[in-house]
């Protein structure tokens, strides 16, 4: 198995990405090869500084970098030798089993949709966020920023994607699906949530348990919680802000420590024809390590293939 990582992406590139790859190499099985995609001279120099051998990795030279300021739709065609463009080329040619980056999220989404393609039957790909639960478990929230203006059928597809992700990567046999809303009653909410509630009730392939209020997000109420990308992103950023605020105040708690983005590394883009993982732009070496490990878990599960089979 080969996991490609964009060495030039993120705020702390290339150092954090190289260091994260070295850490991941120590924890992944021997049959997993990490492919470092970026400027070869920087990669070799970074490995040398860490006392790591270049023989333990595969290096693909891609000297150009898509920055956070590049326009997502223009970046990949205008920079074909960038680490992101080359990574998607390798993934599209099946020379990688997964591709991960902490770089320009918009460019990653565009690359995933146009270099790989969206799975037939899916209207909009989406991404997830982790919800640490008080009992030690983990909920899955989706979408968290990809599709801010949704139709009811989009949310139903998110529910199906979340179910497949929970089953195949998190090993939850029959995940409970909840719809984020302002009340538990079926008739509560706006036009979007009321219509979505009815569609989810009618879908007998889903273990839909009804509406979930935001105060129950971190309780063991549902395994998969569905919302539009605008609401999901606000919740995700609020959780990150809570953790940052506690750190600034010198408050440490075992539960709230699980809000730290480093623990999760990255999230897959669900609904495209390949395993693509997006990490946080501020990722350090620990976060990059966990992103690579999650990319391995997603690739090993065959998630993209199983989603394609479910929708077709």
PyMOL commands that set and color helices and strands:
alter all, ss='L'
color gray80, all
select helices_A, chain A and resi 15-27+40-49+54-56+72-78+83-92+105-116+152-168+191-202+214-216+229-248+256-259+261-263+285-301+303-311
alter helices_A, ss='H'
color red, helices_A
select strands_A, chain A and resi 2-6+33-38+58-61+98-101+128-132+138-142+176-180+207-212+224-226+266-268+276-279
alter strands_A, ss='S'
color yellow, strands_A
deselect
rebuild
show_as cartoon
